[in-house]
Amino acid sequence: MEQTSRVAAMSIIIENPDAVEEVNKILHEGREYIIGRMGVPYRQKNVNIITIVLDAPQPVTSGISGRIGKLPGVFVKTVYSNV
């Protein structure tokens, strides 16, 4: 049975520059679900901010968020729409 997809926005703050490559790898693996992506390098604070908009089954979005959130120096929050 196919799972219903949900639109979600994921905000990622990367304080550890060594984690950038792994974050991009995880996002690349979920690319079929990504609708849009915006990345902002905030050089004055030495952080990278990435916002991802997805349309995916909730377990897929949670899996991506969970994997990213386990990386040291990386913080992620996801908000889901009702559609």
C-alpha positions in Angstrom: 0.0 0.0 0.0 1.4 3.4 -1.0 1.9 5.9 1.8 0.4 9.4 1.5 2.9 12.1 1.1 3.0 15.3 3.1 4.5 18.7 2.4 7.1 19.6 4.9 9.8 22.3 5.5 13.0 21.4 7.1 15.4 23.9 8.5 19.0 22.9 9.0 21.8 24.8 10.8 25.3 23.5 10.4 27.8 24.8 12.9 30.4 22.1 12.2 32.0 22.7 8.8 33.1 19.0 8.7 29.4 17.9 8.5 28.5 19.8 5.3 29.6 17.0 3.0 27.5 14.4 4.9 24.5 16.7 5.1 24.6 17.1 1.3 25.0 13.4 0.8 21.9 12.7 2.9 19.9 15.3 1.0 21.2 13.9 -2.3 19.8 10.5 -1.4 16.4 12.1 -0.8 16.5 14.2 -3.9 13.4 12.7 -5.5 11.3 14.2 -2.6 12.9 17.6 -2.5 10.7 20.4 -4.1 13.1 23.2 -3.4 16.3 24.0 -1.5 17.9 27.3 -0.3 21.3 27.5 1.3 22.7 30.5 3.0 26.3 30.6 4.2 26.5 33.1 7.1 30.2 33.8 7.1 30.1 36.3 10.0 28.9 33.5 12.4 30.6 30.6 10.6 27.3 28.7 10.1 25.4 27.4 7.1 21.6 27.5 7.0 19.7 25.3 4.6 16.0 25.1 4.1 14.5 22.2 2.3 10.9 21.8 1.1 9.8 18.2 0.6 6.8 16.3 -0.6 7.3 12.8 0.9 5.7 10.2 3.1 6.2 11.2 6.7 8.6 8.3 7.5 10.9 9.4 4.7 11.0 13.0 5.9 11.5 11.8 9.5 14.3 9.5 8.3 16.1 12.3 6.5 15.7 14.7 9.5 16.8 12.0 12.0 20.0 11.1 10.0 20.9 14.8 9.7 20.1 15.6 13.3 22.5 12.9 14.5 25.5 14.6 12.9 27.7 16.5 15.4 27.2 20.3 15.2 24.1 20.0 13.0 20.6 21.1 14.2 17.4 20.3 12.3 13.7 21.1 12.8 10.9 20.0 10.5 7.3 21.4 10.3 4.6 19.5 8.4 1.6 20.8 6.5 -1.8 19.2 6.8 -1.8 18.4 3.1 
